[in-house]
Amino acid sequence: MKRIAIDMDEVMADFIAKYLLHYNRDFNDNVTHERLHGMHLRQLNPELESHLRNCLDDPSFFGDLPVMPNSQEVVRELSERYEIFITTAAMEVPASFAAKYNWLKEHFPFLNEMNFVFCGDKSIIDADYLIDDNSRHFKRFKGQGLLYTASHNVHETGFVRVNNWLEVREYFAGI
């Protein structure tokens, strides 16, 4: 059975939606996903780095992230034909481990928890495909990378791109 590794934040879980709630509340702003088009979060505001770090260091921040539309249905379908691994670069945010694990168990209970991989460098993952919003993970990955569209990567080229979970379904239907 072939393997698919799937990133969590901005692929399965809508990190940006939750962060924008905090940002807009704390900075009395009204930033939308659309305003971030083509930008990284840190480009919004010079004070953002420390604000973002404070949110990320809160162990509960990742516990109630919104689920990306159609991800549960499509991942369930894929799990019938592929071995699924969830690969999140949690080493960058160690406070997120428990919340991410619990989030996955709540929203994707059909997945094998032994296939949840909390790592830094995703090139260690022995999979045929990697669905991720950060192309840096494809550099040393030996399989096929699929760049999941997020506001920060819309201008990147040179990768197989999927814009949403329905396109993920379509991609794997053609294999």
N, C-alpha and C positions, 0 to 999 in steps of 0.2 A: 504494500500500500504506500503510495507516495505521501509526502509530508508537506503541510502548509504551516508556516510560522506566521503568526499574526501579531502585530504590535497592538498595544492597548490604547494609549492616549492619542486622540485625534484620528483613530481608526475604528475602534470599538466604542470608546468612551469620548464624549464631547467635553474635553478639558477646557477648551476655549470658552464655551458657553458658561461654564461654572466660574472660570476666572473673570470673565467680563462682568458678571454679577458683583463680584468682590471689588473689582477695579472701579466700576461705575459708582458703587456705593461709597467707596473710600475717597474717590477723587471728584465726587459730584459731577460725573460726566455721563455721557450716553453713547459710548462706543459700541458699535455693532460689528457682527462678523463681516459685513460688507466693507466697513471702513478699514478693516485689517487686510483687505485684499492685496496680496503681494508683499506683505510686511510680516516681520517677526514681532512678537509682543513687545520686546525691549525697545522697539523703535517708537512706540506710542508716547513715551514720557521718560525723561531722564531719571525720574525717581522710581521708575518701575522695577528696576533690578532688585532693590531691597524689598519692595512690596511683594513682588513675585516670590522671592525667597521666603518671606514670612508665610505666605499662603502654602507654599510647598512643604515647609517645615511643620505645618500643622498636620498631625497624624490623621485627622478626620477629613481633610480636604478631599481626598480621592474617594471617600466612601459613598457619596451620592451624586457622582457625575451622571449626566444624562446619557442614555444609550443611543448610539448612532442609529438613525433610521434603517430598518431592514437588516441590521447586523445579526440579530438573534436568529431570525429565520434563515438567512443565507449561511451563517456558520453552522447551524444545525444540519442543513442540507449537505454542506461540504463534509461534515463529520461522518456522513454515511458512506462517503467514497474516498476520504483522505484521513490520514492521521493529523490531528490539529494540535499545534503547540501555540500557546500564548507567550509571546516573548516581549517583555517590557524592560526597558532600560532603567529599572528601579534603583540600580546602584547609584545613579545620579541624585536620587531622592530617597534615601534610606527610610525616612519616616513614613513613606507610602506603602511599605510592604503589606502590613496587615489590612489596611483599607482596600488595597488593590485585590488582594486575595479574597476578601469578603465580598467585594463588588462582583468579581468573576463568579463566585459561588452563587450569589443571588441572581445575577442576570444571565448566566450561562451554565446552569446546573447540570446540563447534559455533557459538559466537557470533563475530561479526566483531569482532576487536580494535580496528578503527577506530571502532567504536561504543561504546567505553569512554570515558566522560566523567568526568574528575576535575575537580570544580568546587566552588563555594561556593554561589552563588545558583542554584537549579535553574529559576528562571523563564526563564533563557536557553535552556532546552531546548525545541525546536520539536517537540513530540509531541502526540498526541491523548489519551494517558493517562499518568498518573504513578502508580506503585505505590510508596508510601513509608510509613514508620512515623512520620514527623514531619510533622504537619499544617502547620507553618510554611512548608513548601515549596509548599503549595497556594495560598497567599495571592495570589501574582502569576502563578502558572502558568495558561496560557491554556486548557489542555485539561481533561479530567476527572480529578480526583484520586481515588485509591482508597487509603483509610487501612488499612494492613496492621497488624493488631492486635499490639501489644507491651505489656508490663507497664505502661509509662509512659503509654500513651494510652487505656487501657480506659474511662476516664470521659469522653473527648471525644465530642461529638456534632456533628451537622451535616455529616457527611461520609459518602460511600458507603464502607462498611467491608467488608473481607475479613479473615477470621480465620485463613486458612491457604491453601496453594497449591491445594487442591482447590476452595476457594471462588473463587479467581482463575480457575481453569479454567471453573467454572460460570458466572461473570460473563461471560466472553468467549464462551462457547458461546451465550449468549442474545442476542448482538449480531449 
